[in-house]
């Protein structure tokens, strides 16, 4: 019985018994590596441990005093692949991405105004471009004057009675040679000498009204010329029956022989103050 007991007490060690210290040491190494931040460093510091973990056989040291980089990579690979298999996969899988290392993720780079999505904005079609250009032209045309003050001067006589007779226009005094411009768009129907006016220019606007400019010293338009509001047509003079340099501006509704109307009122209705 004592011999039998001795056989029980002195039972030969099995392979499992041989691995038990290795398991304990591996767990201790793993806990130490976790506290240091990297399990691979712990195993690479004890390369003999890896040999026990992957089958009990110890890998030979490579030549040289220090293990090359491939050995460190082998250690790390064996740790990731072998240790979870032996102890159970109780460690969450490690997922590395560019953002983990402070690198930006891959994005499409645009140099056309910082668009976040290239499909979100496309170039406009030719028809859309033409429509935009039309809007621009209309806006520009809207800013251009439809009506202009004929001359920058001082109103000396209104559309009113004067010296017992009706004065059918405005007298605007200005220095000799001051530019005179067309009050509206139109066509020149007459330009030259006129009784009482000295030199005169007659312009018919699109509504059929006739604008008369008198007493000019010079004029630079002729019959048939097309003019737009603001175009220079003459210069202030003192020709004809005049007491000083000024422009006589007269307006007849509906034609040359139409009824004279107050030019100041006509201009005011179109946003031009005399």
Secondary structure, DSSP 4 states (H G I P E B T S, - for coil): -HHHHHHHHTPPP-HHHHHHHHHHHHHHHHHHHHHHT-HHHHHHHTHHHHHHHTTSPPPPPPSSSS--HHHHHHHHHHIIIIIHHHH-S-SPPP---GGGGTPPPP-----SS--S-GGG--PPPHHHHHHHHHHHHHHHHHHS-SS--S-S-EEEE-SEEETTEEE-SEEEE--TT-EEE-SSSEEEEEEEEETTTEEEEEEE-TTS-EEEEES-SEE---TT-EE-TT-EEEE-B--SS-SSSEEEEEEEETSTTSEEE-HHHHHHHTT---
